[in-house]
Amino acid sequence: MPYHKTLDKTVTRGDDRKITLICKDDAGDPLDITNYNFWYTAKHAVTDLDDDAVIKIDPGSVSKADSGTGTTDSAIFSLTSTLTDILPRNYVHDIQVETDDNEFKTWFNGTLTIIDGVTVRVT
């Protein structure tokens, strides 16, 4: 996977959103991520502690799937309506990976923008 790619996302406050990564090696072939661990973190500032993050998705909450290649090569991060029900503003966010070689790498970082929605009623 190319490292330190920018991932900017805009989400309406209180909406459900999925971020799906289809992982490939440097040659563009499917990358088997069966034994990889993934973390998603969104914070007010890069200098904030992880404990103070506004959104945290730990490895046990990241789904892995086959995107149709015959290999477990997709990581799915579910930003639930509960997680995105935060103050509208810009946040810094990233996706960190622990490979099957126990190497830690930040694959993506960027800005998560939470905006207010127009419709609030759901019934």
N, C-alpha and C positions, 0 to 999 in steps of 0.2 A: 504494500500500500504506500502511496506517496504520503509523506509526512508533512504536518503543519499546513494542511490545506485550510482555506477559509470556509467556514460554514456559517452564513448569516441566515437567520430564520425570523419570520414575523408570525406571531400567533395572537389570535384574539383572546383576551382574558376569559378564562373559564372554558375554553374549547379543548377538545381532545385532539391531539396531533401525534402522529407517529413519524419518527425519523428512521429510515431504513438505509443501512449501509450494505452495499453489495461489494464484498471484499475481493480484491484481485492482487496477485503478486506483481512484481516489477515487469514481468513479461506480458501481463494482461490476462493471465490464466486464473481460474477460480482459486481462491485461497481458503483452505480448510481451517475454519476458526473454532472447531469443536472444543479444543482445549484452551481457547483464549478467554480472558476475562475483560469485561468492558465496564467503564464508569462514565456517566454523564453528569456534569456539574454545571450549574448556573449560579453566578454570584453578582453582587453589586459591583465588586471590584476584584481584580486579580489578586490583590493583597489580602482579601478576606480569607479567614480560615475555612477549611472544608466544612467544619461543624456549623459555620454561619451561612452556608450556601442556601439560596432560596429554593433550588431544585436539586435533588440528588437522586440518581438512579444507580443502584449498586449492581454488581454482576448477577445476583440472584433474580433480579427483575428485568434483565435483558433477555429477550427471546432470540433464539438462533434458528435459522431455517435454510433450506435449499432453495435457491432462486430459480431452479430449473436446470442446474448444471450437473446434478448428481453429487454435489458436494455441499456440506454445511458451510455456506459462504456468506450468509446474510445475518446481520445483527439488527434487531429491531428495538428501538427505544420508544416506550409509550409515555408521552407527556399527557397525563390524564387531566380531566377538567379540574380536579382538585389541585394538582401540581401547578397548573397555569392560572389559577385564581389568585394572582399576586398583583401588586401595584403596577399599573401600566408605566413602562419606562424601558430603557435599554439596559441589558445585563450582559456580562461577559460569560461565555460558555465554552466548554470543550468536551471532547471525547478522548478518554485515555484508555490505553489497551495494555494488558499484560499478555505477551505472546506465550506460546508453548515452550519457549526457551527461557522463560522468566525475565524477559526484557520488558521494561515499561516505556511506552512511547505515547506521545500525544499526536493523534492522527488528524484531529480537526479542532480548530478554535475559531472564535468569531463573536458575533453579536446576536443575542436573542432579544428581539423587540416584542414586548407585550403591549398590545393596543386595546383600547376599550371597544366593546361591541355595541351595536345599535340596539339589537333585540335582547332584552333581558328575560322576558317571560318564556317559559318552556311548556306551558299548558294552555 
